[in-house]
Amino acid sequence: MPVDSDVAEAIARGRRVVGGDAPASTVLRALALRRAEALEADDEAERAAHDFLVSVAQGTSGLDLDRLRTARARAWG
C-alpha cells in the first residue's frame, strides 16, 4: 500500500502528543476528532467575521467610522 507522506508526518506528530507507542489507529482517531473540532471552530469564526462585516456595512456594528477616519488622518495624514 502506498504511503502518503503528509499522513505519515501527521501520525508522527500526533504520536508525540498521544504517546510514542500509540497505534496509528488511535493517533488517527485523535487527529480526526481534533480536526472536526477545528473545522467547526473555523466555520463559526468565519460566520462571526462575516456577520461583523455586514454590521459594519449596515452601520449597526457600533463602530464610529467617522471617528476612525479622523484618527487615521491625524496619525498618517
N, CA, C and O atoms as a CHARMM CRD file, in Angstrom:
* protein
*
  308
    1    1 MET  N      0.84600  -1.16900   0.00000 PROA 1      0.00000
    2    1 MET  CA     0.00000   0.00000   0.00000 PROA 1      0.00000
    3    1 MET  C      0.89800   1.24100   0.00000 PROA 1      0.00000
    4    1 MET  O      1.84000   1.31700   0.78900 PROA 1      0.00000
    5    2 PRO  N      0.61500   2.22500  -0.88500 PROA 2      0.00000
    6    2 PRO  CA     1.42800   3.44300  -0.93200 PROA 2      0.00000
    7    2 PRO  C      1.27000   4.24400   0.36400 PROA 2      0.00000
    8    2 PRO  O      0.21000   4.24100   0.99000 PROA 2      0.00000
    9    3 VAL  N      2.32600   4.91500   0.74100 PROA 3      0.00000
   10    3 VAL  CA     2.31900   5.72000   1.95500 PROA 3      0.00000
   11    3 VAL  C      2.19700   7.18200   1.56300 PROA 3      0.00000
   12    3 VAL  O      2.96100   7.67400   0.73200 PROA 3      0.00000
   13    4 ASP  N      1.24600   7.87200   2.15500 PROA 4      0.00000
   14    4 ASP  CA     1.07800   9.30700   1.95600 PROA 4      0.00000
   15    4 ASP  C      1.99400   9.99500   2.96100 PROA 4      0.00000
   16    4 ASP  O      1.81100   9.85700   4.17100 PROA 4      0.00000
   17    5 SER  N      2.97600  10.73100   2.46200 PROA 5      0.00000
   18    5 SER  CA     3.96900  11.32100   3.36100 PROA 5      0.00000
   19    5 SER  C      3.35600  12.35800   4.31100 PROA 5      0.00000
   20    5 SER  O      3.81700  12.50100   5.44300 PROA 5      0.00000
   21    6 ASP  N      2.33200  13.07400   3.86500 PROA 6      0.00000
   22    6 ASP  CA     1.68100  14.05100   4.74500 PROA 6      0.00000
   23    6 ASP  C      0.96000  13.35400   5.89800 PROA 6      0.00000
   24    6 ASP  O      1.00400  13.81300   7.04000 PROA 6      0.00000
   25    7 VAL  N      0.29100  12.23100   5.58200 PROA 7      0.00000
   26    7 VAL  CA    -0.41300  11.48200   6.62600 PROA 7      0.00000
   27    7 VAL  C      0.60300  10.85000   7.58200 PROA 7      0.00000
   28    7 VAL  O      0.40000  10.84500   8.79600 PROA 7      0.00000
   29    8 ALA  N      1.67100  10.32900   7.03900 PROA 8      0.00000
   30    8 ALA  CA     2.71400   9.73300   7.88400 PROA 8      0.00000
   31    8 ALA  C      3.30000  10.78300   8.82800 PROA 8      0.00000
   32    8 ALA  O      3.54900  10.49300   9.99900 PROA 8      0.00000
   33    9 GLU  N      3.51800  11.98000   8.33500 PROA 9      0.00000
   34    9 GLU  CA     4.04000  13.06500   9.16700 PROA 9      0.00000
   35    9 GLU  C      3.02100  13.45900  10.23300 PROA 9      0.00000
   36    9 GLU  O      3.40200  13.71000  11.37600 PROA 9      0.00000
   37   10 ALA  N      1.74700  13.52000   9.88800 PROA 10     0.00000
   38   10 ALA  CA     0.69900  13.84900  10.85900 PROA 10     0.00000
   39   10 ALA  C      0.64000  12.78800  11.95800 PROA 10     0.00000
   40   10 ALA  O      0.48400  13.12000  13.13300 PROA 10     0.00000
   41   11 ILE  N      0.76100  11.53400  11.58500 PROA 11     0.00000
   42   11 ILE  CA     0.75200  10.45000  12.57600 PROA 11     0.00000
   43   11 ILE  C      1.96200  10.58100  13.49400 PROA 11     0.00000
   44   11 ILE  O      1.83500  10.43700  14.71000 PROA 11     0.00000
   45   12 ALA  N      3.11800  10.85100  12.92800 PROA 12     0.00000
   46   12 ALA  CA     4.32800  11.01400  13.74500 PROA 12     0.00000
   47   12 ALA  C      4.18200  12.18000  14.71900 PROA 12     0.00000
   48   12 ALA  O      4.55200  12.06700  15.88800 PROA 12     0.00000
   49   13 ARG  N      3.64400  13.29600  14.24000 PROA 13     0.00000
   50   13 ARG  CA     3.43400  14.45100  15.11400 PROA 13     0.00000
   51   13 ARG  C      2.39300  14.14600  16.17900 PROA 13     0.00000
   52   13 ARG  O      2.54900  14.52800  17.33800 PROA 13     0.00000
   53   14 GLY  N      1.33100  13.45800  15.78100 PROA 14     0.00000
   54   14 GLY  CA     0.28900  13.08800  16.72900 PROA 14     0.00000
   55   14 GLY  C      0.78900  12.13200  17.79900 PROA 14     0.00000
   56   14 GLY  O      0.37300  12.21600  18.95400 PROA 14     0.00000
   57   15 ARG  N      1.66700  11.23900  17.42400 PROA 15     0.00000
   58   15 ARG  CA     2.23100  10.28600  18.39400 PROA 15     0.00000
   59   15 ARG  C      3.00600  10.99400  19.49500 PROA 15     0.00000
   60   15 ARG  O      3.03200  10.53700  20.63800 PROA 15     0.00000
   61   16 ARG  N      3.63400  12.10400  19.15200 PROA 16     0.00000
   62   16 ARG  CA     4.38200  12.85400  20.16500 PROA 16     0.00000
   63   16 ARG  C      3.44600  13.38600  21.24900 PROA 16     0.00000
   64   16 ARG  O      3.86300  13.59000  22.38800 PROA 16     0.00000
   65   17 VAL  N      2.18200  13.60900  20.89300 PROA 17     0.00000
   66   17 VAL  CA     1.19800  14.11600  21.85200 PROA 17     0.00000
   67   17 VAL  C      0.44600  12.96600  22.51400 PROA 17     0.00000
   68   17 VAL  O      0.29500  12.93300  23.73500 PROA 17     0.00000
   69   18 VAL  N     -0.02600  12.02300  21.69600 PROA 18     0.00000
   70   18 VAL  CA    -0.85500  10.91300  22.19200 PROA 18     0.00000
   71   18 VAL  C     -0.01700   9.90200  22.96400 PROA 18     0.00000
   72   18 VAL  O     -0.47500   9.33200  23.95500 PROA 18     0.00000
   73   19 GLY  N      1.17900   9.68900  22.51900 PROA 19     0.00000
   74   19 GLY  CA     2.06500   8.71200  23.14900 PROA 19     0.00000
   75   19 GLY  C      2.85100   7.96700  22.09900 PROA 19     0.00000
   76   19 GLY  O      2.28500   7.51400  21.10400 PROA 19     0.00000
   77   20 GLY  N      4.12600   7.83600  22.30100 PROA 20     0.00000
   78   20 GLY  CA     5.02900   7.26900  21.30100 PROA 20     0.00000
   79   20 GLY  C      4.71200   5.85200  20.87900 PROA 20     0.00000
   80   20 GLY  O      5.07400   5.44200  19.77600 PROA 20     0.00000
   81   21 ASP  N      4.04300   5.09600  21.73100 PROA 21     0.00000
   82   21 ASP  CA     3.74500   3.71300  21.37700 PROA 21     0.00000
   83   21 ASP  C      2.28300   3.51500  20.97200 PROA 21     0.00000
   84   21 ASP  O      1.82100   2.38200  20.83100 PROA 21     0.00000
   85   22 ALA  N      1.57100   4.60300  20.79100 PROA 22     0.00000
   86   22 ALA  CA     0.14800   4.51200  20.41200 PROA 22     0.00000
   87   22 ALA  C      0.01500   3.94100  19.00400 PROA 22     0.00000
   88   22 ALA  O      0.79100   4.28700  18.11400 PROA 22     0.00000
   89   23 PRO  N     -0.97100   3.06500  18.80400 PROA 23     0.00000
   90   23 PRO  CA    -1.20500   2.53900  17.45900 PROA 23     0.00000
   91   23 PRO  C     -1.63500   3.67100  16.51600 PROA 23     0.00000
   92   23 PRO  O     -2.21000   4.67300  16.94200 PROA 23     0.00000
   93   24 ALA  N     -1.34500   3.48700  15.25100 PROA 24     0.00000
   94   24 ALA  CA    -1.69900   4.50500  14.25100 PROA 24     0.00000
   95   24 ALA  C     -3.20000   4.78600  14.27900 PROA 24     0.00000
   96   24 ALA  O     -3.61500   5.92800  14.08500 PROA 24     0.00000
   97   25 SER  N     -4.01600   3.76300  14.51600 PROA 25     0.00000
   98   25 SER  CA    -5.47100   3.96500  14.53400 PROA 25     0.00000
   99   25 SER  C     -5.88400   4.90000  15.67000 PROA 25     0.00000
  100   25 SER  O     -6.79900   5.70700  15.50100 PROA 25     0.00000
  101   26 THR  N     -5.23000   4.80300  16.81100 PROA 26     0.00000
  102   26 THR  CA    -5.52700   5.67600  17.94900 PROA 26     0.00000
  103   26 THR  C     -5.14100   7.11300  17.61700 PROA 26     0.00000
  104   26 THR  O     -5.88000   8.05300  17.90900 PROA 26     0.00000
  105   27 VAL  N     -3.97700   7.26400  17.00700 PROA 27     0.00000
  106   27 VAL  CA    -3.49900   8.60000  16.63300 PROA 27     0.00000
  107   27 VAL  C     -4.41500   9.20100  15.57800 PROA 27     0.00000
  108   27 VAL  O     -4.78700  10.37100  15.67000 PROA 27     0.00000
  109   28 LEU  N     -4.77800   8.41300  14.58200 PROA 28     0.00000
  110   28 LEU  CA    -5.66700   8.91700  13.52400 PROA 28     0.00000
  111   28 LEU  C     -7.03000   9.30100  14.07900 PROA 28     0.00000
  112   28 LEU  O     -7.61300  10.29100  13.63900 PROA 28     0.00000
  113   29 ARG  N     -7.54900   8.54300  15.03300 PROA 29     0.00000
  114   29 ARG  CA    -8.82700   8.88200  15.65500 PROA 29     0.00000
  115   29 ARG  C     -8.71600  10.24000  16.36100 PROA 29     0.00000
  116   29 ARG  O     -9.57900  11.10300  16.19700 PROA 29     0.00000
  117   30 ALA  N     -7.65200  10.42000  17.14100 PROA 30     0.00000
  118   30 ALA  CA    -7.44700  11.68800  17.84800 PROA 30     0.00000
  119   30 ALA  C     -7.32300  12.84200  16.86300 PROA 30     0.00000
  120   30 ALA  O     -7.89200  13.91300  17.07900 PROA 30     0.00000
  121   31 LEU  N     -6.58100  12.62500  15.78600 PROA 31     0.00000
  122   31 LEU  CA    -6.41300  13.66900  14.76700 PROA 31     0.00000
  123   31 LEU  C     -7.73700  13.99100  14.08900 PROA 31     0.00000
  124   31 LEU  O     -8.04500  15.16000  13.85800 PROA 31     0.00000
  125   32 ALA  N     -8.51800  12.97800  13.77200 PROA 32     0.00000
  126   32 ALA  CA    -9.80000  13.20100  13.09200 PROA 32     0.00000
  127   32 ALA  C    -10.76300  13.96900  13.99000 PROA 32     0.00000
  128   32 ALA  O    -11.43500  14.89300  13.53300 PROA 32     0.00000
  129   33 LEU  N    -10.83200  13.59100  15.26200 PROA 33     0.00000
  130   33 LEU  CA   -11.73300  14.28700  16.18100 PROA 33     0.00000
  131   33 LEU  C    -11.29400  15.73500  16.39000 PROA 33     0.00000
  132   33 LEU  O    -12.12200  16.64600  16.41400 PROA 33     0.00000
  133   34 ARG  N    -10.00100  15.93500  16.53900 PROA 34     0.00000
  134   34 ARG  CA    -9.49300  17.30100  16.73800 PROA 34     0.00000
  135   34 ARG  C     -9.73300  18.14500  15.49300 PROA 34     0.00000
  136   34 ARG  O    -10.09900  19.31600  15.59300 PROA 34     0.00000
  137   35 ARG  N     -9.53000  17.56000  14.34100 PROA 35     0.00000
  138   35 ARG  CA    -9.73600  18.31600  13.10200 PROA 35     0.00000
  139   35 ARG  C    -11.20300  18.68400  12.93600 PROA 35     0.00000
  140   35 ARG  O    -11.51800  19.77600  12.46300 PROA 35     0.00000
  141   36 ALA  N    -12.09600  17.79000  13.31700 PROA 36     0.00000
  142   36 ALA  CA   -13.52300  18.10700  13.23800 PROA 36     0.00000
  143   36 ALA  C    -13.83500  19.30800  14.12600 PROA 36     0.00000
  144   36 ALA  O    -14.57200  20.20800  13.72300 PROA 36     0.00000
  145   37 GLU  N    -13.27200  19.32000  15.33600 PROA 37     0.00000
  146   37 GLU  CA   -13.46900  20.46000  16.23500 PROA 37     0.00000
  147   37 GLU  C    -12.89400  21.73800  15.62400 PROA 37     0.00000
  148   37 GLU  O    -13.51400  22.79900  15.69800 PROA 37     0.00000
  149   38 ALA  N    -11.71700  21.63400  15.02400 PROA 38     0.00000
  150   38 ALA  CA   -11.07600  22.80100  14.41800 PROA 38     0.00000
  151   38 ALA  C    -11.88000  23.31200  13.23000 PROA 38     0.00000
  152   38 ALA  O    -12.01600  24.52200  13.04500 PROA 38     0.00000
  153   39 LEU  N    -12.41300  22.39800  12.42500 PROA 39     0.00000
  154   39 LEU  CA   -13.24000  22.81800  11.28600 PROA 39     0.00000
  155   39 LEU  C    -14.48400  23.55100  11.75600 PROA 39     0.00000
  156   39 LEU  O    -14.87300  24.56500  11.17600 PROA 39     0.00000
  157   40 GLU  N    -15.10900  23.03500  12.81000 PROA 40     0.00000
  158   40 GLU  CA   -16.29500  23.70100  13.34800 PROA 40     0.00000
  159   40 GLU  C    -15.94300  25.08800  13.88600 PROA 40     0.00000
  160   40 GLU  O    -16.67100  26.05200  13.64600 PROA 40     0.00000
  161   41 ALA  N    -14.83300  25.18800  14.61000 PROA 41     0.00000
  162   41 ALA  CA   -14.41000  26.47400  15.15600 PROA 41     0.00000
  163   41 ALA  C    -14.08300  27.45300  14.03300 PROA 41     0.00000
  164   41 ALA  O    -14.43200  28.63000  14.11700 PROA 41     0.00000
  165   42 ASP  N    -13.42000  26.97900  12.99000 PROA 42     0.00000
  166   42 ASP  CA   -13.11500  27.83600  11.84200 PROA 42     0.00000
  167   42 ASP  C    -14.39000  28.35300  11.19300 PROA 42     0.00000
  168   42 ASP  O    -14.48000  29.52600  10.83100 PROA 42     0.00000
  169   43 ASP  N    -15.38100  27.46800  11.04700 PROA 43     0.00000
  170   43 ASP  CA   -16.64700  27.84100  10.43400 PROA 43     0.00000
  171   43 ASP  C    -17.36400  28.89200  11.28200 PROA 43     0.00000
  172   43 ASP  O    -17.89000  29.87200  10.75500 PROA 43     0.00000
  173   44 GLU  N    -17.38000  28.68100  12.59700 PROA 44     0.00000
  174   44 GLU  CA   -18.01900  29.64800  13.49900 PROA 44     0.00000
  175   44 GLU  C    -17.32100  31.00700  13.42900 PROA 44     0.00000
  176   44 GLU  O    -17.98300  32.04400  13.38900 PROA 44     0.00000
  177   45 ALA  N    -15.99700  31.00200  13.41400 PROA 45     0.00000
  178   45 ALA  CA   -15.23900  32.25100  13.35100 PROA 45     0.00000
  179   45 ALA  C    -15.48800  32.96900  12.02600 PROA 45     0.00000
  180   45 ALA  O    -15.60800  34.19300  11.99000 PROA 45     0.00000
  181   46 GLU  N    -15.56300  32.20500  10.94300 PROA 46     0.00000
  182   46 GLU  CA   -15.82400  32.81000   9.64000 PROA 46     0.00000
  183   46 GLU  C    -17.22200  33.42900   9.58800 PROA 46     0.00000
  184   46 GLU  O    -17.40400  34.51700   9.04200 PROA 46     0.00000
  185   47 ARG  N    -18.20300  32.73500  10.15500 PROA 47     0.00000
  186   47 ARG  CA   -19.56500  33.28800  10.19300 PROA 47     0.00000
  187   47 ARG  C    -19.62100  34.54900  11.04200 PROA 47     0.00000
  188   47 ARG  O    -20.28700  35.51600  10.67200 PROA 47     0.00000
  189   48 ALA  N    -18.92800  34.54700  12.17900 PROA 48     0.00000
  190   48 ALA  CA   -18.90800  35.72500  13.05300 PROA 48     0.00000
  191   48 ALA  C    -18.23800  36.90300  12.35700 PROA 48     0.00000
  192   48 ALA  O    -18.70800  38.03500  12.46300 PROA 48     0.00000
  193   49 ALA  N    -17.14300  36.64300  11.64600 PROA 49     0.00000
  194   49 ALA  CA   -16.45900  37.70800  10.91300 PROA 49     0.00000
  195   49 ALA  C    -17.36000  38.26200   9.81300 PROA 49     0.00000
  196   49 ALA  O    -17.42300  39.47500   9.61100 PROA 49     0.00000
  197   50 HSD  N    -18.04900  37.38800   9.11400 PROA 50     0.00000
  198   50 HSD  CA   -18.96800  37.82200   8.06000 PROA 50     0.00000
  199   50 HSD  C    -20.07900  38.68500   8.64700 PROA 50     0.00000
  200   50 HSD  O    -20.39900  39.74900   8.11600 PROA 50     0.00000
  201   51 ASP  N    -20.66300  38.21700   9.74700 PROA 51     0.00000
  202   51 ASP  CA   -21.73600  38.97300  10.39200 PROA 51     0.00000
  203   51 ASP  C    -21.24800  40.34500  10.83700 PROA 51     0.00000
  204   51 ASP  O    -21.96600  41.33800  10.71500 PROA 51     0.00000
  205   52 PHE  N    -20.01800  40.39600  11.35400 PROA 52     0.00000
  206   52 PHE  CA   -19.46200  41.68200  11.78200 PROA 52     0.00000
  207   52 PHE  C    -19.28100  42.61700  10.58500 PROA 52     0.00000
  208   52 PHE  O    -19.62800  43.79600  10.66000 PROA 52     0.00000
  209   53 LEU  N    -18.74100  42.09800   9.48600 PROA 53     0.00000
  210   53 LEU  CA   -18.55500  42.93400   8.29600 PROA 53     0.00000
  211   53 LEU  C    -19.88400  43.45600   7.77000 PROA 53     0.00000
  212   53 LEU  O    -19.98100  44.60900   7.35100 PROA 53     0.00000
  213   54 VAL  N    -20.90200  42.61300   7.79100 PROA 54     0.00000
  214   54 VAL  CA   -22.23300  43.04900   7.36600 PROA 54     0.00000
  215   54 VAL  C    -22.73100  44.15400   8.28900 PROA 54     0.00000
  216   54 VAL  O    -23.30400  45.13800   7.82200 PROA 54     0.00000
  217   55 SER  N    -22.51800  44.00200   9.59600 PROA 55     0.00000
  218   55 SER  CA   -22.97300  45.02600  10.53600 PROA 55     0.00000
  219   55 SER  C    -22.22000  46.33800  10.33100 PROA 55     0.00000
  220   55 SER  O    -22.79600  47.41100  10.50700 PROA 55     0.00000
  221   56 VAL  N    -20.95000  46.26700   9.96500 PROA 56     0.00000
  222   56 VAL  CA   -20.18800  47.49200   9.65700 PROA 56     0.00000
  223   56 VAL  C    -20.78300  48.15600   8.42400 PROA 56     0.00000
  224   56 VAL  O    -21.01100  49.36600   8.41100 PROA 56     0.00000
  225   57 ALA  N    -21.03000  47.36500   7.39700 PROA 57     0.00000
  226   57 ALA  CA   -21.59000  47.91300   6.15200 PROA 57     0.00000
  227   57 ALA  C    -22.97900  48.50800   6.37800 PROA 57     0.00000
  228   57 ALA  O    -23.34300  49.49100   5.73200 PROA 57     0.00000
  229   58 GLN  N    -23.74800  47.92500   7.28100 PROA 58     0.00000
  230   58 GLN  CA   -25.10300  48.41200   7.56200 PROA 58     0.00000
  231   58 GLN  C    -25.11900  49.53800   8.59700 PROA 58     0.00000
  232   58 GLN  O    -26.15700  50.15500   8.83800 PROA 58     0.00000
  233   59 GLY  N    -23.97100  49.79500   9.19800 PROA 59     0.00000
  234   59 GLY  CA   -23.88200  50.84600  10.20600 PROA 59     0.00000
  235   59 GLY  C    -24.42900  50.45200  11.56100 PROA 59     0.00000
  236   59 GLY  O    -24.75900  51.31500  12.37500 PROA 59     0.00000
  237   60 THR  N    -24.52900  49.15600  11.81200 PROA 60     0.00000
  238   60 THR  CA   -25.08200  48.68700  13.08800 PROA 60     0.00000
  239   60 THR  C    -24.03100  48.05300  13.98900 PROA 60     0.00000
  240   60 THR  O    -24.37900  47.46000  15.01100 PROA 60     0.00000
  241   61 SER  N    -22.76000  48.16300  13.63700 PROA 61     0.00000
  242   61 SER  CA   -21.69900  47.49900  14.39900 PROA 61     0.00000
  243   61 SER  C    -21.32900  48.22900  15.67900 PROA 61     0.00000
  244   61 SER  O    -20.71800  47.64500  16.57400 PROA 61     0.00000
  245   62 GLY  N    -21.69100  49.48100  15.77000 PROA 62     0.00000
  246   62 GLY  CA   -21.28100  50.27100  16.92300 PROA 62     0.00000
  247   62 GLY  C    -19.97400  50.99900  16.69500 PROA 62     0.00000
  248   62 GLY  O    -19.55700  51.80400  17.52800 PROA 62     0.00000
  249   63 LEU  N    -19.32500  50.72700  15.58100 PROA 63     0.00000
  250   63 LEU  CA   -18.08800  51.44100  15.24900 PROA 63     0.00000
  251   63 LEU  C    -18.43100  52.85200  14.77200 PROA 63     0.00000
  252   63 LEU  O    -19.39200  53.05500  14.03000 PROA 63     0.00000
  253   64 ASP  N    -17.63600  53.80900  15.20800 PROA 64     0.00000
  254   64 ASP  CA   -17.78900  55.17900  14.73500 PROA 64     0.00000
  255   64 ASP  C    -16.78200  55.37100  13.60700 PROA 64     0.00000
  256   64 ASP  O    -15.63500  55.75100  13.84100 PROA 64     0.00000
  257   65 LEU  N    -17.22700  55.10400  12.37800 PROA 65     0.00000
  258   65 LEU  CA   -16.31400  55.12000  11.23400 PROA 65     0.00000
  259   65 LEU  C    -15.75800  56.51600  10.97100 PROA 65     0.00000
  260   65 LEU  O    -14.60400  56.64800  10.56300 PROA 65     0.00000
  261   66 ASP  N    -16.54900  57.55100  11.19600 PROA 66     0.00000
  262   66 ASP  CA   -16.03700  58.90600  11.00100 PROA 66     0.00000
  263   66 ASP  C    -14.89900  59.19600  11.97300 PROA 66     0.00000
  264   66 ASP  O    -13.89100  59.79700  11.60100 PROA 66     0.00000
  265   67 ARG  N    -15.06400  58.77100  13.20300 PROA 67     0.00000
  266   67 ARG  CA   -14.01200  58.98400  14.19500 PROA 67     0.00000
  267   67 ARG  C    -12.76200  58.18100  13.83000 PROA 67     0.00000
  268   67 ARG  O    -11.64500  58.67100  13.99400 PROA 67     0.00000
  269   68 LEU  N    -12.93800  56.97000  13.34300 PROA 68     0.00000
  270   68 LEU  CA   -11.79300  56.16700  12.91200 PROA 68     0.00000
  271   68 LEU  C    -11.06400  56.82800  11.74500 PROA 68     0.00000
  272   68 LEU  O     -9.83400  56.83800  11.70600 PROA 68     0.00000
  273   69 ARG  N    -11.81900  57.37800  10.79400 PROA 69     0.00000
  274   69 ARG  CA   -11.19700  58.07600   9.65700 PROA 69     0.00000
  275   69 ARG  C    -10.42000  59.29600  10.12800 PROA 69     0.00000
  276   69 ARG  O     -9.32000  59.55900   9.64100 PROA 69     0.00000
  277   70 THR  N    -10.98400  60.03800  11.06800 PROA 70     0.00000
  278   70 THR  CA   -10.30400  61.22100  11.60400 PROA 70     0.00000
  279   70 THR  C     -9.01500  60.81600  12.31500 PROA 70     0.00000
  280   70 THR  O     -7.97300  61.44300  12.12300 PROA 70     0.00000
  281   71 ALA  N     -9.08600  59.78800  13.12000 PROA 71     0.00000
  282   71 ALA  CA    -7.88500  59.31700  13.83000 PROA 71     0.00000
  283   71 ALA  C     -6.81700  58.84800  12.84300 PROA 71     0.00000
  284   71 ALA  O     -5.62900  59.11300  13.02900 PROA 71     0.00000
  285   72 ARG  N     -7.24700  58.15500  11.80400 PROA 72     0.00000
  286   72 ARG  CA    -6.29800  57.69300  10.78500 PROA 72     0.00000
  287   72 ARG  C     -5.66100  58.87200  10.06600 PROA 72     0.00000
  288   72 ARG  O     -4.45300  58.88100   9.82700 PROA 72     0.00000
  289   73 ALA  N     -6.46900  59.86100   9.72300 PROA 73     0.00000
  290   73 ALA  CA    -5.94100  61.03400   9.01500 PROA 73     0.00000
  291   73 ALA  C     -4.93100  61.77000   9.90600 PROA 73     0.00000
  292   73 ALA  O     -3.89600  62.22600   9.42000 PROA 73     0.00000
  293   74 ARG  N     -5.22500  61.88500  11.18700 PROA 74     0.00000
  294   74 ARG  CA    -4.27400  62.54500  12.08800 PROA 74     0.00000
  295   74 ARG  C     -2.99000  61.74200  12.25800 PROA 74     0.00000
  296   74 ARG  O     -1.90400  62.31300  12.34500 PROA 74     0.00000
  297   75 ALA  N     -3.11300  60.44000  12.30400 PROA 75     0.00000
  298   75 ALA  CA    -1.94100  59.60100  12.52800 PROA 75     0.00000
  299   75 ALA  C     -1.05000  59.49800  11.29100 PROA 75     0.00000
  300   75 ALA  O      0.17500  59.51400  11.40600 PROA 75     0.00000
  301   76 TRP  N     -1.66500  59.39100  10.10200 PROA 76     0.00000
  302   76 TRP  CA    -0.88800  59.16400   8.88900 PROA 76     0.00000
  303   76 TRP  C     -1.01800  60.29000   7.86800 PROA 76     0.00000
  304   76 TRP  O     -0.42100  60.23900   6.79300 PROA 76     0.00000
  305   77 GLY  N     -1.78600  61.28200   8.20700 PROA 77     0.00000
  306   77 GLY  CA    -2.08300  62.32100   7.22500 PROA 77     0.00000
  307   77 GLY  C     -1.11000  63.41900   7.22500 PROA 77     0.00000
  308   77 GLY  O     -1.24300  64.36100   6.44400 PROA 77     0.00000
